[in-house]
Amino acid sequence: MTSTNAPPVALITGAAKRLGACTARALHNLGYDIVIHHHTSVDEAHALAGELNALRAASAVTLCHDLATVDAGTAIIKALLDVRARLDVLVNNASVFDRTPIASVDVAAWDRIHAINVRTPYFLSLAAAPLLRASHGAIVNITDIHSERPRAEYSAYCASKSGLVAVTRGLALELAPQVRVNAIAPGPILWAASEDAALQSATLAGTPLARRGDPQDIAEAVCYLVRAPFVTGHVLDVDGGRHLVL
Ligand SMILES: NC(=O)c1ccc[n+]([C@@H]2O[C@H](COP(=O)([O-])OP(=O)(O)OC[C@H]3O[C@@H](n4cnc5c(N)ncnc54)[C@H](OP(=O)(O)O)[C@@H]3O)[C@@H](O)[C@H]2O)c1
């Protein structure tokens, strides 16, 4: 934490809804001011900011930026510094989950997935590093159990998440000792629109705990990692044991 009396600040990418919004609520409950990054979910982001500000005045702001742009990392930190003087936690949560069967994938699809899922989290982390060093802060990257184990027709997505695991471990070394960098690898939590009933049943049948998780399971894992002072470079599976049988 920095010496200023201002509350600690958490920036969460893709925080307007689903896992990101649940994580924003959980960190807010720990006392963080929340910077709700979003892209297309403008109304949801503003509604979440209103909800958090009703709980604690002036404790949440929204920040809109397309993570596919080349300068996203530096632009987001510049925008953050317009509204807050510090940063304590960065959660790289935003992601695209595009199907890329090898018969139709092209370079543009590969590049877009990698720009959003790994290039911008990396450069956003570097842009945030001076602030995080000053606060002795933490980065949490949201990866996927399929970063280590294949998923057919999603090899570009899996590769991007493998890259994010490598980024997690590399930056844990390079940003130590001031900044800790960890990752969470979710299993089935909230279905994507592309995941039909048959796939959902098969996934649950192949999950030892025989159910999907709740966004709160991811949020609580984030809260653990931001408060775990001797943990860095770790990837925490939160997946009902699915990684054991994939
Ligand atoms: N859901 C699961 O069960 C599951 C399983 C394994 C891993 N995960 C991982 O957990 C994280 C959260 O999962 P989720 O299902 O909640 O994610 P999601 O709904 O698929 O995406 C989260 C947010 O990413 C943002 N995003 C996408 N493209 C963007 C871009 N070009 N610029 C800026 N933001 C962009 C979107 O923001 P806007 O809506 O504002 O455009 C979206 O709301 C992801 O990293 C995902 O890979 C989730």
The ligand as a Gaussian input file, in Angstrom:
#p B3LYP/6-31G(d) Opt

LIG

0 1
 N      -17.210000     -18.285000     -17.827000
 C      -16.503000     -19.371000     -17.535000
 O      -17.043000     -20.399000     -17.099000
 C      -15.005000     -19.353000     -17.723000
 C      -14.320000     -20.563000     -17.843000
 C      -12.950000     -20.532000     -18.010000
 C      -12.272000     -19.326000     -18.053000
 N      -12.966000     -18.170000     -17.930000
 C      -12.238000     -16.897000     -17.989000
 O      -12.725000     -16.042000     -16.976000
 C      -12.764000     -14.686000     -17.436000
 C      -14.168000     -14.135000     -17.293000
 O      -15.077000     -15.017000     -17.918000
 P      -16.491000     -14.482000     -18.463000
 O      -17.193000     -15.667000     -18.998000
 O      -17.134000     -13.623000     -17.436000
 O      -15.959000     -13.559000     -19.667000
 P      -16.771000     -12.990000     -20.910000
 O      -18.164000     -12.682000     -20.476000
 O      -16.606000     -13.890000     -22.085000
 O      -15.939000     -11.661000     -21.229000
 C      -15.676000     -10.712000     -20.208000
 C      -15.595000      -9.333000     -20.813000
 O      -14.489000      -9.228000     -21.697000
 C      -14.680000      -7.996000     -22.365000
 N      -14.026000      -7.902000     -23.666000
 C      -14.083000      -8.768000     -24.696000
 N      -13.452000      -8.220000     -25.770000
 C      -13.004000      -6.992000     -25.391000
 C      -12.305000      -5.948000     -26.043000
 N      -11.948000      -6.011000     -27.337000
 N      -12.015000      -4.835000     -25.340000
 C      -12.393000      -4.725000     -24.053000
 N      -13.064000      -5.667000     -23.372000
 C      -13.367000      -6.794000     -24.044000
 C      -16.183000      -7.845000     -22.560000
 O      -16.515000      -6.520000     -22.168000
 P      -17.815000      -5.761000     -22.761000
 O      -18.980000      -6.665000     -22.430000
 O      -17.858000      -4.481000     -22.027000
 O      -17.613000      -5.596000     -24.248000
 C      -16.769000      -8.932000     -21.665000
 O      -17.870000      -8.495000     -20.878000
 C      -12.257000     -14.730000     -18.872000
 O      -10.879000     -14.412000     -18.894000
 C      -12.473000     -16.163000     -19.295000
 O      -11.568000     -16.590000     -20.299000
 C      -14.319000     -18.148000     -17.776000

